[in-house]
Amino acid sequence: MNPSRNLFLIGPTGAGKTSAGRRLAAHYGLRFVDLDREIERRTGTSVGTVFELEGEAGFRQRESALLDECSAADSVLIATGAGVVLDARNRTLLAGRGYVLWLQASIEQQLERLAHDTRRPLLAGTDRRARLEAMAAIREPLYRELADLALPAIHGIAAISKQAIALIDQHWQRQTTIA
């Protein structure tokens, strides 16, 4: 959505949404919210435990409610979870309440970045490549449909952040809050 007061980051697991999001929020003077970390803060437990106790459906309900709450704010940058786009209501909220940047990452980049990550419940098991490929097949068309702007896969958070700022500056019409 252009112009917009908010900036939302979408993309696959391991794309750098949290790390780049912190840098972008600081650069643009936006309040930073990582949906997964906020769920953990509010529940007092890990996303993995929420998945274990409530299943993916319970987690997705929490994620949707939190997205609705946080995206209603002004001057916020939200780093979404990779699966937030699966729910049509979430896509409507994101499209209607902010400018959406899709951080792309190849399967190889995801495997490299997530090699030692044990926190992500949807990657549990032995064949991460197959899981990532299956998720990409479902999610990439949704990312493409939703994104106002796509950042091609590049290496390194500093490079991702620098390129994101350059693209955002060219395309995002930031709407300021009227006092």
C-alpha positions in Angstrom: 0.0 0.0 0.0 1.4 3.3 -1.0 1.5 5.7 0.7 1.7 4.0 4.1 2.8 4.6 7.6 4.0 1.1 8.1 6.5 -1.3 6.6 6.0 -5.1 6.6 8.6 -7.8 5.8 7.5 -11.1 4.4 9.5 -14.0 3.0 10.7 -17.5 3.7 12.3 -18.9 6.8 15.9 -17.7 7.0 15.5 -14.8 4.6 16.7 -12.3 7.2 13.4 -10.6 8.1 14.3 -10.2 11.8 17.9 -9.1 11.4 17.2 -6.8 8.4 14.0 -5.7 10.1 15.8 -4.3 13.1 18.2 -2.3 10.9 15.4 -1.0 8.7 13.3 0.0 11.7 16.2 1.9 13.1 17.0 3.6 9.8 13.4 4.7 9.2 12.6 5.5 12.9 9.9 2.8 13.1 8.9 0.7 16.1 10.1 -2.9 15.4 7.9 -5.9 16.0 9.0 -9.5 15.3 5.7 -11.5 15.4 7.3 -14.7 16.5 9.3 -13.0 19.3 6.2 -11.1 20.4 4.2 -14.4 20.6 7.0 -15.8 22.8 7.0 -12.7 25.0 3.3 -12.8 25.5 3.0 -16.6 26.1 6.2 -16.9 28.1 7.4 -19.8 26.1 9.0 -20.6 22.7 7.2 -20.9 19.4 8.2 -24.5 19.4 6.3 -25.1 22.7 3.3 -23.2 21.4 3.3 -25.6 18.3 3.7 -28.6 20.6 0.9 -27.6 22.9 -1.6 -26.0 20.5 -0.5 -27.3 17.1 0.1 -25.2 14.0 -3.6 -24.1 14.0 -3.3 -22.7 17.6 -0.1 -20.9 16.7 -1.6 -19.5 13.5 -4.6 -18.1 15.5 -2.2 -16.3 17.9 -0.2 -15.1 14.9 -3.3 -13.7 13.2 -4.6 -11.9 16.3 -1.2 -10.4 17.0 -0.8 -9.3 13.4 -4.2 -7.6 13.5 -3.3 -5.8 16.7 0.2 -4.7 15.7 -0.5 -3.8 12.1 -3.2 -1.3 13.3 -0.5 0.8 14.8 1.3 3.7 13.1 5.0 3.9 12.3 5.7 0.2 12.8 7.9 -2.3 11.0 6.7 -5.9 11.4 8.9 -8.8 10.6 6.3 -11.5 10.0 6.7 -15.3 10.3 7.2 -17.1 7.0 3.8 -18.7 7.1 1.7 -15.6 7.9 0.7 -15.3 4.3 -1.2 -18.7 4.4 -4.2 -17.0 5.9 -6.2 -14.8 3.5 -7.2 -12.4 6.3 -3.6 -11.9 7.2 -2.8 -11.0 3.5 -5.7 -8.5 3.5 -4.4 -6.9 6.7 -0.8 -6.7 5.4 -1.9 -5.3 2.0 -4.3 -2.7 3.6 -2.2 -1.5 6.4 1.4 -1.1 5.1 4.0 -1.3 2.4 5.0 -5.0 2.0 8.6 -5.9 1.2 9.3 -9.5 0.2 12.8 -10.7 1.2 13.6 -13.5 -1.1 16.0 -16.4 -0.3 17.0 -19.4 -2.3 16.6 -22.9 -0.8 20.4 -23.1 -0.7 20.6 -19.8 1.3 17.9 -21.0 3.7 19.8 -24.3 4.3 23.0 -22.5 4.9 21.5 -19.9 7.2 19.4 -22.4 9.1 22.0 -25.2 9.4 22.3 -24.9 13.1 18.8 -23.7 13.9 16.8 -26.0 16.1 14.1 -23.5 17.1 11.8 -23.8 14.1 9.2 -26.5 14.5 8.2 -26.8 10.8 11.9 -27.7 10.0 12.1 -30.5 12.5 13.0 -33.8 11.0 15.6 -35.1 8.7 14.9 -33.7 5.2 15.0 -29.9 5.5 15.5 -29.4 1.8 12.2 -31.2 1.0 10.4 -29.3 3.7 11.7 -25.9 2.5 10.8 -26.8 -1.1 7.3 -27.8 -0.1 6.8 -24.6 1.8 8.2 -22.5 -1.1 5.8 -24.2 -3.6 2.8 -23.0 -1.5 4.1 -19.7 -0.2 6.0 -18.1 -3.0 2.9 -17.4 -5.1 1.4 -15.8 -2.1 4.5 -13.7 -1.4 4.5 -12.6 -5.0 0.8 -11.6 -5.0 1.1 -9.7 -1.8 4.4 -7.9 -2.2 4.6 -4.2 -3.1 8.3 -4.7 -3.6 10.6 -7.8 -3.9 14.3 -7.9 -2.8 16.1 -10.6 -4.8 18.1 -13.1 -2.7 21.5 -11.7 -1.7 24.1 -12.8 0.9 24.7 -11.0 4.2 22.4 -9.0 6.4 24.4 -5.8 5.9 24.0 -6.2 2.1 20.3 -7.1 2.4 19.7 -4.1 4.6 21.6 -1.7 2.3 19.8 -3.0 -0.8 16.4 -2.9 0.9 16.9 0.7 2.0 17.9 1.7 -1.6 14.8 0.0 -3.0 12.5 1.2 -0.3 13.7 4.8 -0.8 12.9 4.6 -4.5 9.4 3.1 -4.1 7.9 3.6 -0.7 5.9 6.8 -0.2 6.0 7.1 3.6 2.9 8.7 5.0 3.6 10.7 8.1 1.3 10.7 11.1 -0.9 13.7 11.3 -1.0 15.2 14.8 
